[in-house]
Amino acid sequence: MPIVYDELMQAKSTGLTAKYGDRETMLYALGVGFMRDPMNEAELPFAYENNLQTVPTMATVIGWGQGGTMAKSGINYLMVVHGEQRLTMHRPLPSAAEVTFDERVVGVFDKGKDKGAVIITERVMKEKNSGDKLCTLMSSTFARGDGGFGGPKDGAPEPHKIPDRKADLVHEADTRPDQAFIYALSGDRNPLHRDPKIARMAGFPRPILHGLCSYGTACRSVISTVCKYDATKIAGFDVRFSAPVFPGETIVTEMWVDGSVVSFRSRLKERDIVVLNNGKCTLAA
């Protein structure tokens, strides 16, 4: 069923709820690579219940699968990949909380019959008890097989530009061969990342790592360098996904620090290709 532009632009889900505790917070941290070295005391606050810190990008998995905002979009989900992810933190995520969230489609762009479609959704998350706004998530979905429906071609957000100079900082982060299985326990059970048959059907030689796992890994690199392990310094974290990662590869993140803005880009050590591009981390004042 092709995309019906007017219907999809009206899609929304409101009043949804979710709950997470310290177990989920620690599991997410392990899923994006914290505590590879069990003697690294600087990382301990992300995976140990004493003075537990929450990785900001965990916001992308809280309430995963709830909403169904695009359930009637008509897109071919086998051909879907994550295009961009933007995160604005209004306050640091608690290590445990009950939350509410509203989600809506804010943009649908037609790149052409053989070029796919881009669908942008917004999710606003609040703490249930206080009503305080925690974060706003903007997610871009690239539906590779669903272009040519007659929608607008232009208007999608412009990507952040990377500075034209040598990176100020570089950080290497390995991924485990079983990384996708660990990360999937935080919510995203898409078989593309674990089932070889499904991966081949989607055109990949083997399962690929979740794009949001690579995104969280890049956040770990910024936390462990620029932020000196203080995750509350991150007020925003935006990125464009440019190529898949295979579990077991090494994600090398280059960072450029300009005041409160950290531009970043991640490439693979083994294949020297960029997997995350146009990254922008905004630091809290």
N, C-alpha and C positions, 0 to 999 in steps of 0.2 A: 504494500500500500504506500503510495507516494506521500511526501510531506504536504500537509494542508497548512499553508502559512498562517492564515488568520486564526485557525483553531489552535495551532501550536503556540502562538503569541499570547493566547489567553490561558495557557496551562499554568496551574499553580497548586501548591499544597500548603495549608496553613494549620497552625495549632498542633504540630507534631511534637512528640516528646521522646526523650532518650535519657538514659542514666548510665553513668560509668563510675568506676571506683579506682582505687590505687592499682588493682590487678591489671586493668585495661591500660592504665597510664604506663606502667612498667613494661607490659607486653609490647606496646607500640614502640617504646624506646629500643627494646631489643630488636624489634622488627626492622628498624632503620639503622641498626649497627652499633648502638651504644654497648659498651662493656665487652668488646672483642678481647680486650685485655682485662681480666677480672681483678687485676691489681691496680688498675687506673682509678685512683681515688677521686680524681676530678670529675669523672663520669658517673661515679656512684650515686649522686643525688637524682639521677634520671631513672635508676633501676633498683632503688632501695627505698623502703618505706619511711626511713628516717629523713625528714626534711625533703620530701619528694618534690622534684621539679617536673613540670609538664613541657614536653616539646611542643612548641606552638603549632606545628604542622599536623599534630594529632587532631586538630579541628576538622580535617578532611575525612576522618573515619568515624567520628561521633555520629551515631544515628545512621550509619551506612545502610543503604538499601531502602530506607523509609522515604515516603513521599510519592514516588511513582509519577513525578511531574511529567516525564516524557514517555510514559507507558503507552500512550496513544499517538505517539509521534509518527509512527509508520516507518521508522528507520530500520535498517538491517544491522542489528547489534553485533553480528559476527564481523562486520566491516568497520566497527567503531573504534577509534583511538582517542585518547585524551589530547586535546590541542594545547590548552593553556590552563594554568591555575593561578588565581590571585587570592591573597589572604590579607585582610585588614584586621588587626587585633585592637579591640576597644579597651580591653584589660586582659592581663595574663589569665590563661586558663587555669582553674583550680585543679588540683590533683584528683578530685572526685566531685561530682556534681550531678544534679538533675537539670536538664536543659529543655527548652522549647525552641522550635525553629519554624520559620516560614520559608518557602521556596517558590520561585517563579521563573519563567522563561523571560529574558529581557532582550533577546536578539536572535534572529535566524537569518543566515546569509547563504545565498546560493552561489557557489563557485563555478557552476557549470556542470553539464551532464556527465562528463568524464572526470570531473575534478572534486566532486563531493559537496557537502554542505557543512556549515559551522553553526552550532546551536550554543547559545550562552545562557547559563542559568545563574541565578543569585540565591544564596541561602543566608539568612540572618539568624544567628543563634543567640539566645538569651538564657541567663540563669533563671531557673523556674521560681525559686523562692523569693529572690530579690527583684526580678524583672530587669536586672542590669544586662545591657547588651555586651556580649562577650566578643563576637567576631562577625565579620561579613565575608562570605566566600563567593567568588565569581569563578565559574568553571566553564571552559570552552570545550565542547565535544566536536570532534571532526568525524562526520559520518561519510566515510569514503565512497560509499555506494549510493548516495542519495541526492546528488546534485541534479539540476535541471528541472526543478519544481516551479520555477517562475518567480522566486522571491528576490529581494534586493541583493545586490552583489557587494556593495560597499557599506562601510559604517562600523565595522568591527574595531575594537580598541587597538591602537597602535602599540607595537612591542617596544619595550625599553631598549635604548641604544647602549651598547657596551663601549666603554672608553677606548680610544685608539692609542693605547700605550701598554707597556709591559705591566703585567698583573702585580699588585702590591703583595699579595699572599697567594700561596698555592697549598692545597691540602688533599692528600690521597685518602680514600676510603674504600676498603675492599668490600665486596659483597660475597656472601656464602653461596655455595651451589644450591643449598636448600632455603635460600633467603625468601623466595616467593611463598613457600609453605608456612614460614614463620609469620610473614607479613599478612598473609590471608586470614590469620586468626584474629586480626583487628577488624575484620568485617568484609573486605572485598574478596568474595569467593569465586570471581570470574575464572572459569576453567582454562581460559587462554593462558594463564600464568602457571598452570600446574599439569595440565593434561596434554601430552605430546600429540595426540590425535586431533584435538581441537586446535592446537597451535598450527599444525600443518594445514588444516582446513582454512585457517585465516591467512595462510601464506607465509608462515614463519617456519624455519627448520626445526625449532624446538621452542618450548615455553619461554616467554619473555618476562622480565621483571615488571611488576606494576610500575607505571609511570610515577604514581604518587609515592612509591617506595624510594625511587631515585630522587624525587623531590624532597622527601624527608631526610634522605642521606645528605643532600646538599645543605639542608638546614643544619644538620649535625656538624658539617664542616664549618659553617659560619659561627655556630655556637662555640665550637671548640677553639676558634682562632680569634676572630674580631670581638666576640662577646665574652671571651674568657670564661666560658661555661655558665654565664648568667643569661638564661633563656628569656627572662623578662625584658631584656633590651630590644627584643624583636617586636616591632609594631606592624610590619607588613612583610609579605614574602610572595613575590610574583615570579612566574617562570613560563617559558614556552617549551613544550616537548618537541624535540627535533629528530630523535632516533631512538630505537629500543635498546635496552640493556639486557644481556643474557646473564642470569644468575651465575656468580663466580667471577665476574669481571670487576675491574678496579675503576671507580669513579674519581677522577681528578678534577677538583673544583678550583678555578682561578677566580680571585676576588680583587676588585678595585674599590678602595675606600675613599669616598669624597664626602666628608662631614657626616651627615646622618643617612647617607645613601651608600649602600654596598652593592655595586654591580657584580654579577657573577655569571660564570659559564662553566659547564661541566663536560668533560670529554672522557673517553675511555682510554686507559693506558694501553690496553692490549691491541685495540684497532685504530686508535687515533682519530676517532670521529666524535663530533659534538652531539651529546644526547640531551642536554638542557641548555637553552640559549636565552638571551635577553633577560637574564635574571636581575631582579631588583629587590633587595632587602632594605626596608626602611627601619632605622633605629629609633627607639623612643627618646624623647627629649630628656 
